[in-house]
Amino acid sequence: MKGDGRLEVRTFQQKHKCGFSYHNKSVKSGSIDSKYVNTFRENPKLDNGSFKNLVMKENKYYFSRHQGYRVRKIDRELAQGSDVDQYNKLPKYINEILRSKPGFLDACKPVFGLDETFLKGAVGGVLLNAVGVDPNNGLYPIAYAATEGETKDSWIWFLTLHKEDLKIENDYEWTIMSDKQKGIIQACDSVFPRADHRFCVKHMHSNMVAAGFKGTAIRQALWKAAKATTHAQFIRRMEAIAELDADAIKWLEDKNPAEWSRSYFRTFPKCDMLLNNICESFNNKILDARKGSIVVMMEALRHVVMQRMQENRDIARKKWSKFGFYPKIRKKMKVNIDKVTYCVPYKSNDVSFEVADPYAEK
């Protein structure tokens, strides 16, 4: 220490005995570019911190975070191919998929949800997807496509192929669930002009909050109106919202109840879902796949879909075949059967009965 209180290093001991040492040397990233290719082939999820520690432990050299990023990028390209290589492989990959493409299963209700999710690879873009509903009210992946962005033109292209692939001629038989973003609505009006639309109530509530209608009471009242099963019940529950906030009911009056309340849903699709959680569940299952390059990602998605469908086939064959209805449907039927025991039928004419539920809300 100098007289003015400043510190000064006068000697530096390069060799020391204070535990693990890297001998104050740095490894050059170029010297290990190809050494860990197989490591990334075996573990493509290896993060930068773990990779850095692995290199330092095996080589006894200091390895910086930035070197780790560079080497990981190089090794992943050597293991999987660069983004340019991946896109060059797409024509052959598409031909192989078309050659082995299975036919569309008829075990899907005429309902599908639309959604998008961002891709995490170097090229970016979004993954558009259409997810249907199987007879057990579970998700049924139908189609997905990587595009440059979520635009009207991208959705029209995607939905046109979707319609052609499923050979949909009577689009009025189909129901589409979405978050009603502008591009989706315009594309659906163009490709599926006669289809019914449903608005995910969760997204609808988020829009309601953004408009200034907040609070637990409003949220609960909205969900009660969405779950109403008759027109009279829906009107009563809308009146309850009006009592909470007159402006909220004005905001809701612009929303077609056929798009968000069960009381106005058509019965043909045999599906009363209010949420687009089939798409959200699918997006959650493909989190890892979205990080890969285009062909790697598409292969990972194909495996996710293939394995899920086969698992459901196995379950249906072993556990569900002896029943006339699937488990979730049987559960709903049981709830309704239990409720029916409290109802009283009154014959109104030779062929019709009026049924009164003494416990129904007035």
Secondary structure, 3 states (H helix, E strand, C coil): CCCCCCCCCCCCCCCCCCCCCCCCCECCHHHHCCCCHHHHHHCCCCCHHHHHHHHHHHHCCECCHHHHHHHHHHHHHHHHCCHHHHHHHHHHHHHHHHHCCCCCCCCCCCEEEEEEEECCCCCCCEEEEEEEECCCCCEEEEEEEEECCCCHHHHHHHHHHHHHHCCCCCHHHCEEEECCCHHHHHHHHHHCCCCEEEECHHHHHHHHHHCCCCCHHHHHHHHHHHHCCCHHHHHHHHHHHHHHCHHHHHHHHCCCHHHCCHHHCCCCCCCCCCCCHHHHHHHHHCCCHHHCCHHHHHHHHHHHHHHHHHHHHHHHHHHHCCCCCCHHHHHHHHHHHHHHCCCEEEECCCCCEEEECCCCCC
